[in-house]
Amino acid sequence: MNSGTTELAWFKSSYSGTQGDDCVEVAIAEHAVHVRDSKDVNRPAFAVGREGWGRFVRFASEC
């Protein structure tokens, strides 16, 4: 889902590496969280519902 992602306020995930590789950026919108590869911002981003994103973050923080 790439529609309208240029107007979003993207920020780098705190879980991304500090050496410039494996970077993920997210942008929080009213109904979804958009995710993209920070090294290739022209590549389509994807979006997930906010509830699903919350479940993913909780799961990832337990790993």
PyMOL Python script that loads the backbone (N, CA, C, O; Angstrom):
from pymol import cmd

cmd.read_pdbstr("""\
ATOM      1  N   MET A   1       0.846  -1.171   0.000  1.00  0.00           N
ATOM      2  CA  MET A   1       0.000   0.000   0.000  1.00  0.00           C
ATOM      3  C   MET A   1       0.886   1.226   0.000  1.00  0.00           C
ATOM      4  O   MET A   1       1.523   1.516   1.013  1.00  0.00           O
ATOM      5  N   ASN A   2       0.948   1.936  -1.072  1.00  0.00           N
ATOM      6  CA  ASN A   2       1.826   3.087  -1.193  1.00  0.00           C
ATOM      7  C   ASN A   2       1.055   4.379  -1.369  1.00  0.00           C
ATOM      8  O   ASN A   2       1.655   5.454  -1.384  1.00  0.00           O
ATOM      9  N   SER A   3      -0.224   4.304  -1.497  1.00  0.00           N
ATOM     10  CA  SER A   3      -1.047   5.466  -1.736  1.00  0.00           C
ATOM     11  C   SER A   3      -0.978   6.448  -0.580  1.00  0.00           C
ATOM     12  O   SER A   3      -1.342   6.119   0.548  1.00  0.00           O
ATOM     13  N   GLY A   4      -0.502   7.673  -0.870  1.00  0.00           N
ATOM     14  CA  GLY A   4      -0.477   8.726   0.126  1.00  0.00           C
ATOM     15  C   GLY A   4       0.654   8.651   1.126  1.00  0.00           C
ATOM     16  O   GLY A   4       0.659   9.427   2.082  1.00  0.00           O
ATOM     17  N   THR A   5       1.606   7.763   0.956  1.00  0.00           N
ATOM     18  CA  THR A   5       2.658   7.617   1.952  1.00  0.00           C
ATOM     19  C   THR A   5       3.660   8.763   1.928  1.00  0.00           C
ATOM     20  O   THR A   5       4.437   8.903   2.872  1.00  0.00           O
ATOM     21  N   THR A   6       3.671   9.588   0.885  1.00  0.00           N
ATOM     22  CA  THR A   6       4.624  10.695   0.845  1.00  0.00           C
ATOM     23  C   THR A   6       4.260  11.782   1.844  1.00  0.00           C
ATOM     24  O   THR A   6       5.135  12.550   2.243  1.00  0.00           O
ATOM     25  N   GLU A   7       2.991  11.877   2.266  1.00  0.00           N
ATOM     26  CA  GLU A   7       2.585  12.894   3.220  1.00  0.00           C
ATOM     27  C   GLU A   7       2.786  12.450   4.661  1.00  0.00           C
ATOM     28  O   GLU A   7       2.561  13.238   5.580  1.00  0.00           O
ATOM     29  N   LEU A   8       3.189  11.248   4.875  1.00  0.00           N
ATOM     30  CA  LEU A   8       3.344  10.715   6.218  1.00  0.00           C
ATOM     31  C   LEU A   8       4.648  11.183   6.851  1.00  0.00           C
ATOM     32  O   LEU A   8       5.621  11.473   6.154  1.00  0.00           O
ATOM     33  N   ALA A   9       4.658  11.252   8.177  1.00  0.00           N
ATOM     34  CA  ALA A   9       5.872  11.605   8.925  1.00  0.00           C
ATOM     35  C   ALA A   9       6.594  10.314   9.284  1.00  0.00           C
ATOM     36  O   ALA A   9       6.231   9.636  10.246  1.00  0.00           O
ATOM     37  N   TRP A  10       7.613   9.980   8.510  1.00  0.00           N
ATOM     38  CA  TRP A  10       8.357   8.733   8.704  1.00  0.00           C
ATOM     39  C   TRP A  10       9.410   8.916   9.787  1.00  0.00           C
ATOM     40  O   TRP A  10      10.008   9.985   9.903  1.00  0.00           O
ATOM     41  N   PHE A  11       9.635   7.870  10.583  1.00  0.00           N
ATOM     42  CA  PHE A  11      10.739   7.886  11.534  1.00  0.00           C
ATOM     43  C   PHE A  11      11.358   6.505  11.589  1.00  0.00           C
ATOM     44  O   PHE A  11      10.695   5.496  11.350  1.00  0.00           O
ATOM     45  N   LYS A  12      12.635   6.480  11.907  1.00  0.00           N
ATOM     46  CA  LYS A  12      13.378   5.221  11.942  1.00  0.00           C
ATOM     47  C   LYS A  12      13.025   4.461  13.209  1.00  0.00           C
ATOM     48  O   LYS A  12      12.963   5.033  14.297  1.00  0.00           O
ATOM     49  N   SER A  13      12.800   3.194  13.058  1.00  0.00           N
ATOM     50  CA  SER A  13      12.484   2.345  14.190  1.00  0.00           C
ATOM     51  C   SER A  13      13.650   2.301  15.165  1.00  0.00           C
ATOM     52  O   SER A  13      14.809   2.252  14.753  1.00  0.00           O
ATOM     53  N   SER A  14      13.346   2.319  16.450  1.00  0.00           N
ATOM     54  CA  SER A  14      14.397   2.234  17.461  1.00  0.00           C
ATOM     55  C   SER A  14      15.054   0.856  17.462  1.00  0.00           C
ATOM     56  O   SER A  14      16.114   0.682  18.062  1.00  0.00           O
ATOM     57  N   TYR A  15      14.440  -0.126  16.798  1.00  0.00           N
ATOM     58  CA  TYR A  15      15.007  -1.464  16.705  1.00  0.00           C
ATOM     59  C   TYR A  15      15.933  -1.623  15.505  1.00  0.00           C
ATOM     60  O   TYR A  15      16.557  -2.672  15.345  1.00  0.00           O
ATOM     61  N   SER A  16      16.034  -0.598  14.657  1.00  0.00           N
ATOM     62  CA  SER A  16      16.902  -0.672  13.482  1.00  0.00           C
ATOM     63  C   SER A  16      18.362  -0.587  13.912  1.00  0.00           C
ATOM     64  O   SER A  16      18.686  -0.028  14.960  1.00  0.00           O
ATOM     65  N   GLY A  17      19.221  -1.143  13.094  1.00  0.00           N
ATOM     66  CA  GLY A  17      20.652  -1.100  13.376  1.00  0.00           C
ATOM     67  C   GLY A  17      21.201   0.315  13.330  1.00  0.00           C
ATOM     68  O   GLY A  17      20.615   1.182  12.683  1.00  0.00           O
ATOM     69  N   THR A  18      22.316   0.562  14.006  1.00  0.00           N
ATOM     70  CA  THR A  18      22.917   1.894  14.045  1.00  0.00           C
ATOM     71  C   THR A  18      23.965   2.086  12.957  1.00  0.00           C
ATOM     72  O   THR A  18      24.500   3.187  12.820  1.00  0.00           O
ATOM     73  N   GLN A  19      24.275   1.060  12.183  1.00  0.00           N
ATOM     74  CA  GLN A  19      25.320   1.164  11.175  1.00  0.00           C
ATOM     75  C   GLN A  19      24.762   1.422   9.780  1.00  0.00           C
ATOM     76  O   GLN A  19      25.492   1.311   8.795  1.00  0.00           O
ATOM     77  N   GLY A  20      23.483   1.763   9.680  1.00  0.00           N
ATOM     78  CA  GLY A  20      22.914   2.103   8.387  1.00  0.00           C
ATOM     79  C   GLY A  20      22.357   0.933   7.603  1.00  0.00           C
ATOM     80  O   GLY A  20      21.826   1.125   6.509  1.00  0.00           O
ATOM     81  N   ASP A  21      22.464  -0.272   8.136  1.00  0.00           N
ATOM     82  CA  ASP A  21      21.899  -1.423   7.437  1.00  0.00           C
ATOM     83  C   ASP A  21      20.664  -1.909   8.187  1.00  0.00           C
ATOM     84  O   ASP A  21      20.479  -1.587   9.360  1.00  0.00           O
ATOM     85  N   ASP A  22      19.834  -2.671   7.521  1.00  0.00           N
ATOM     86  CA  ASP A  22      18.630  -3.234   8.132  1.00  0.00           C
ATOM     87  C   ASP A  22      17.758  -2.185   8.811  1.00  0.00           C
ATOM     88  O   ASP A  22      17.290  -2.392   9.931  1.00  0.00           O
ATOM     89  N   CYS A  23      17.542  -1.065   8.139  1.00  0.00           N
ATOM     90  CA  CYS A  23      16.760   0.014   8.726  1.00  0.00           C
ATOM     91  C   CYS A  23      15.297  -0.055   8.301  1.00  0.00           C
ATOM     92  O   CYS A  23      14.981  -0.232   7.125  1.00  0.00           O
ATOM     93  N   VAL A  24      14.437   0.086   9.263  1.00  0.00           N
ATOM     94  CA  VAL A  24      13.005   0.103   9.024  1.00  0.00           C
ATOM     95  C   VAL A  24      12.477   1.449   9.480  1.00  0.00           C
ATOM     96  O   VAL A  24      12.838   1.934  10.552  1.00  0.00           O
ATOM     97  N   GLU A  25      11.620   2.055   8.665  1.00  0.00           N
ATOM     98  CA  GLU A  25      10.962   3.295   9.043  1.00  0.00           C
ATOM     99  C   GLU A  25       9.474   3.037   9.150  1.00  0.00           C
ATOM    100  O   GLU A  25       8.912   2.231   8.408  1.00  0.00           O
ATOM    101  N   VAL A  26       8.847   3.730  10.078  1.00  0.00           N
ATOM    102  CA  VAL A  26       7.406   3.604  10.255  1.00  0.00           C
ATOM    103  C   VAL A  26       6.777   4.991  10.253  1.00  0.00           C
ATOM    104  O   VAL A  26       7.426   5.987  10.573  1.00  0.00           O
ATOM    105  N   ALA A  27       5.511   5.033   9.890  1.00  0.00           N
ATOM    106  CA  ALA A  27       4.725   6.268   9.935  1.00  0.00           C
ATOM    107  C   ALA A  27       3.347   5.882  10.470  1.00  0.00           C
ATOM    108  O   ALA A  27       2.698   4.969   9.959  1.00  0.00           O
ATOM    109  N   ILE A  28       2.927   6.584  11.488  1.00  0.00           N
ATOM    110  CA  ILE A  28       1.660   6.268  12.124  1.00  0.00           C
ATOM    111  C   ILE A  28       0.576   7.182  11.576  1.00  0.00           C
ATOM    112  O   ILE A  28       0.684   8.407  11.633  1.00  0.00           O
ATOM    113  N   ALA A  29      -0.457   6.569  11.053  1.00  0.00           N
ATOM    114  CA  ALA A  29      -1.610   7.300  10.532  1.00  0.00           C
ATOM    115  C   ALA A  29      -2.817   6.977  11.411  1.00  0.00           C
ATOM    116  O   ALA A  29      -2.719   6.180  12.343  1.00  0.00           O
ATOM    117  N   GLU A  30      -3.936   7.592  11.112  1.00  0.00           N
ATOM    118  CA  GLU A  30      -5.123   7.430  11.948  1.00  0.00           C
ATOM    119  C   GLU A  30      -5.579   5.980  12.062  1.00  0.00           C
ATOM    120  O   GLU A  30      -5.931   5.530  13.153  1.00  0.00           O
ATOM    121  N   HIS A  31      -5.579   5.248  10.962  1.00  0.00           N
ATOM    122  CA  HIS A  31      -6.108   3.895  10.969  1.00  0.00           C
ATOM    123  C   HIS A  31      -5.071   2.816  10.694  1.00  0.00           C
ATOM    124  O   HIS A  31      -5.404   1.631  10.724  1.00  0.00           O
ATOM    125  N   ALA A  32      -3.828   3.190  10.428  1.00  0.00           N
ATOM    126  CA  ALA A  32      -2.824   2.194  10.056  1.00  0.00           C
ATOM    127  C   ALA A  32      -1.425   2.671  10.417  1.00  0.00           C
ATOM    128  O   ALA A  32      -1.183   3.858  10.635  1.00  0.00           O
ATOM    129  N   VAL A  33      -0.521   1.715  10.472  1.00  0.00           N
ATOM    130  CA  VAL A  33       0.903   2.002  10.617  1.00  0.00           C
ATOM    131  C   VAL A  33       1.551   1.569   9.314  1.00  0.00           C
ATOM    132  O   VAL A  33       1.382   0.430   8.877  1.00  0.00           O
ATOM    133  N   HIS A  34       2.294   2.481   8.693  1.00  0.00           N
ATOM    134  CA  HIS A  34       2.963   2.215   7.420  1.00  0.00           C
ATOM    135  C   HIS A  34       4.412   1.857   7.716  1.00  0.00           C
ATOM    136  O   HIS A  34       5.033   2.431   8.610  1.00  0.00           O
ATOM    137  N   VAL A  35       4.940   0.913   6.966  1.00  0.00           N
ATOM    138  CA  VAL A  35       6.299   0.411   7.183  1.00  0.00           C
ATOM    139  C   VAL A  35       7.029   0.397   5.849  1.00  0.00           C
ATOM    140  O   VAL A  35       6.464   0.003   4.829  1.00  0.00           O
ATOM    141  N   ARG A  36       8.297   0.832   5.858  1.00  0.00           N
ATOM    142  CA  ARG A  36       9.093   0.807   4.625  1.00  0.00           C
ATOM    143  C   ARG A  36      10.569   0.590   4.955  1.00  0.00           C
ATOM    144  O   ARG A  36      11.006   0.738   6.097  1.00  0.00           O
ATOM    145  N   ASP A  37      11.306   0.239   3.928  1.00  0.00           N
ATOM    146  CA  ASP A  37      12.762   0.066   4.003  1.00  0.00           C
ATOM    147  C   ASP A  37      13.392   1.442   3.824  1.00  0.00           C
ATOM    148  O   ASP A  37      13.204   2.072   2.783  1.00  0.00           O
ATOM    149  N   SER A  38      14.126   1.914   4.807  1.00  0.00           N
ATOM    150  CA  SER A  38      14.692   3.272   4.733  1.00  0.00           C
ATOM    151  C   SER A  38      15.771   3.403   3.667  1.00  0.00           C
ATOM    152  O   SER A  38      16.081   4.516   3.242  1.00  0.00           O
ATOM    153  N   LYS A  39      16.349   2.286   3.225  1.00  0.00           N
ATOM    154  CA  LYS A  39      17.382   2.344   2.191  1.00  0.00           C
ATOM    155  C   LYS A  39      16.783   2.425   0.795  1.00  0.00           C
ATOM    156  O   LYS A  39      17.489   2.738  -0.164  1.00  0.00           O
ATOM    157  N   ASP A  40      15.490   2.147   0.671  1.00  0.00           N
ATOM    158  CA  ASP A  40      14.836   2.141  -0.631  1.00  0.00           C
ATOM    159  C   ASP A  40      13.421   2.705  -0.489  1.00  0.00           C
ATOM    160  O   ASP A  40      12.437   1.971  -0.588  1.00  0.00           O
ATOM    161  N   VAL A  41      13.331   4.023  -0.256  1.00  0.00           N
ATOM    162  CA  VAL A  41      12.041   4.655   0.017  1.00  0.00           C
ATOM    163  C   VAL A  41      11.130   4.708  -1.209  1.00  0.00           C
ATOM    164  O   VAL A  41       9.938   4.983  -1.073  1.00  0.00           O
ATOM    165  N   ASN A  42      11.662   4.453  -2.392  1.00  0.00           N
ATOM    166  CA  ASN A  42      10.829   4.416  -3.596  1.00  0.00           C
ATOM    167  C   ASN A  42      10.105   3.088  -3.753  1.00  0.00           C
ATOM    168  O   ASN A  42       9.164   2.969  -4.538  1.00  0.00           O
ATOM    169  N   ARG A  43      10.543   2.115  -3.015  1.00  0.00           N
ATOM    170  CA  ARG A  43       9.886   0.804  -3.018  1.00  0.00           C
ATOM    171  C   ARG A  43       8.561   0.938  -2.260  1.00  0.00           C
ATOM    172  O   ARG A  43       8.484   1.697  -1.294  1.00  0.00           O
ATOM    173  N   PRO A  44       7.542   0.230  -2.673  1.00  0.00           N
ATOM    174  CA  PRO A  44       6.250   0.367  -1.996  1.00  0.00           C
ATOM    175  C   PRO A  44       6.328   0.005  -0.509  1.00  0.00           C
ATOM    176  O   PRO A  44       6.936  -0.992  -0.122  1.00  0.00           O
ATOM    177  N   ALA A  45       5.702   0.836   0.295  1.00  0.00           N
ATOM    178  CA  ALA A  45       5.574   0.546   1.721  1.00  0.00           C
ATOM    179  C   ALA A  45       4.369  -0.368   1.909  1.00  0.00           C
ATOM    180  O   ALA A  45       3.580  -0.558   0.983  1.00  0.00           O
ATOM    181  N   PHE A  46       4.228  -0.920   3.080  1.00  0.00           N
ATOM    182  CA  PHE A  46       3.007  -1.663   3.374  1.00  0.00           C
ATOM    183  C   PHE A  46       2.392  -1.083   4.630  1.00  0.00           C
ATOM    184  O   PHE A  46       3.067  -0.418   5.416  1.00  0.00           O
ATOM    185  N   ALA A  47       1.127  -1.336   4.812  1.00  0.00           N
ATOM    186  CA  ALA A  47       0.416  -0.814   5.973  1.00  0.00           C
ATOM    187  C   ALA A  47      -0.274  -1.953   6.700  1.00  0.00           C
ATOM    188  O   ALA A  47      -0.692  -2.944   6.101  1.00  0.00           O
ATOM    189  N   VAL A  48      -0.378  -1.783   7.990  1.00  0.00           N
ATOM    190  CA  VAL A  48      -1.062  -2.751   8.835  1.00  0.00           C
ATOM    191  C   VAL A  48      -1.937  -1.956   9.803  1.00  0.00           C
ATOM    192  O   VAL A  48      -1.589  -0.842  10.194  1.00  0.00           O
ATOM    193  N   GLY A  49      -3.054  -2.528  10.178  1.00  0.00           N
ATOM    194  CA  GLY A  49      -3.926  -1.861  11.140  1.00  0.00           C
ATOM    195  C   GLY A  49      -3.195  -1.601  12.450  1.00  0.00           C
ATOM    196  O   GLY A  49      -2.259  -2.318  12.804  1.00  0.00           O
ATOM    197  N   ARG A  50      -3.626  -0.580  13.157  1.00  0.00           N
ATOM    198  CA  ARG A  50      -2.947  -0.211  14.402  1.00  0.00           C
ATOM    199  C   ARG A  50      -3.018  -1.323  15.442  1.00  0.00           C
ATOM    200  O   ARG A  50      -2.061  -1.529  16.188  1.00  0.00           O
ATOM    201  N   GLU A  51      -4.125  -2.034  15.501  1.00  0.00           N
ATOM    202  CA  GLU A  51      -4.252  -3.129  16.453  1.00  0.00           C
ATOM    203  C   GLU A  51      -3.270  -4.259  16.111  1.00  0.00           C
ATOM    204  O   GLU A  51      -2.613  -4.809  16.996  1.00  0.00           O
ATOM    205  N   GLY A  52      -3.180  -4.593  14.831  1.00  0.00           N
ATOM    206  CA  GLY A  52      -2.230  -5.611  14.388  1.00  0.00           C
ATOM    207  C   GLY A  52      -0.797  -5.195  14.649  1.00  0.00           C
ATOM    208  O   GLY A  52       0.031  -6.023  15.029  1.00  0.00           O
ATOM    209  N   TRP A  53      -0.495  -3.921  14.450  1.00  0.00           N
ATOM    210  CA  TRP A  53       0.854  -3.411  14.712  1.00  0.00           C
ATOM    211  C   TRP A  53       1.185  -3.555  16.195  1.00  0.00           C
ATOM    212  O   TRP A  53       2.294  -3.951  16.553  1.00  0.00           O
ATOM    213  N   GLY A  54       0.229  -3.234  17.049  1.00  0.00           N
ATOM    214  CA  GLY A  54       0.447  -3.361  18.486  1.00  0.00           C
ATOM    215  C   GLY A  54       0.756  -4.798  18.877  1.00  0.00           C
ATOM    216  O   GLY A  54       1.646  -5.046  19.690  1.00  0.00           O
ATOM    217  N   ARG A  55       0.023  -5.747  18.300  1.00  0.00           N
ATOM    218  CA  ARG A  55       0.288  -7.163  18.579  1.00  0.00           C
ATOM    219  C   ARG A  55       1.682  -7.554  18.104  1.00  0.00           C
ATOM    220  O   ARG A  55       2.394  -8.281  18.797  1.00  0.00           O
ATOM    221  N   PHE A  56       2.078  -7.071  16.918  1.00  0.00           N
ATOM    222  CA  PHE A  56       3.410  -7.378  16.394  1.00  0.00           C
ATOM    223  C   PHE A  56       4.509  -6.832  17.307  1.00  0.00           C
ATOM    224  O   PHE A  56       5.472  -7.537  17.607  1.00  0.00           O
ATOM    225  N   VAL A  57       4.370  -5.587  17.745  1.00  0.00           N
ATOM    226  CA  VAL A  57       5.388  -4.976  18.602  1.00  0.00           C
ATOM    227  C   VAL A  57       5.484  -5.722  19.926  1.00  0.00           C
ATOM    228  O   VAL A  57       6.587  -5.966  20.414  1.00  0.00           O
ATOM    229  N   ARG A  58       4.347  -6.090  20.518  1.00  0.00           N
ATOM    230  CA  ARG A  58       4.381  -6.854  21.765  1.00  0.00           C
ATOM    231  C   ARG A  58       5.092  -8.197  21.555  1.00  0.00           C
ATOM    232  O   ARG A  58       5.906  -8.608  22.382  1.00  0.00           O
ATOM    233  N   PHE A  59       4.782  -8.873  20.449  1.00  0.00           N
ATOM    234  CA  PHE A  59       5.432 -10.142  20.142  1.00  0.00           C
ATOM    235  C   PHE A  59       6.937  -9.952  19.968  1.00  0.00           C
ATOM    236  O   PHE A  59       7.733 -10.705  20.528  1.00  0.00           O
ATOM    237  N   ALA A  60       7.323  -8.938  19.186  1.00  0.00           N
ATOM    238  CA  ALA A  60       8.752  -8.708  18.924  1.00  0.00           C
ATOM    239  C   ALA A  60       9.517  -8.347  20.198  1.00  0.00           C
ATOM    240  O   ALA A  60      10.679  -8.724  20.348  1.00  0.00           O
ATOM    241  N   SER A  61       8.882  -7.630  21.103  1.00  0.00           N
ATOM    242  CA  SER A  61       9.591  -7.236  22.327  1.00  0.00           C
ATOM    243  C   SER A  61       9.783  -8.402  23.277  1.00  0.00           C
ATOM    244  O   SER A  61      10.625  -8.342  24.173  1.00  0.00           O
ATOM    245  N   GLU A  62       9.004  -9.474  23.089  1.00  0.00           N
ATOM    246  CA  GLU A  62       9.160 -10.659  23.927  1.00  0.00           C
ATOM    247  C   GLU A  62      10.276 -11.570  23.432  1.00  0.00           C
ATOM    248  O   GLU A  62      10.742 -12.435  24.174  1.00  0.00           O
ATOM    249  N   CYS A  63      10.702 -11.390  22.206  1.00  0.00           N
ATOM    250  CA  CYS A  63      11.740 -12.265  21.618  1.00  0.00           C
ATOM    251  C   CYS A  63      13.103 -11.951  22.159  1.00  0.00           C
ATOM    252  O   CYS A  63      14.083 -12.588  21.772  1.00  0.00           O
TER     253      CYS A  63
END
""", "prot")
cmd.dss("prot")
cmd.show_as("cartoon", "prot")
cmd.util.cbc("prot")
cmd.orient("prot")
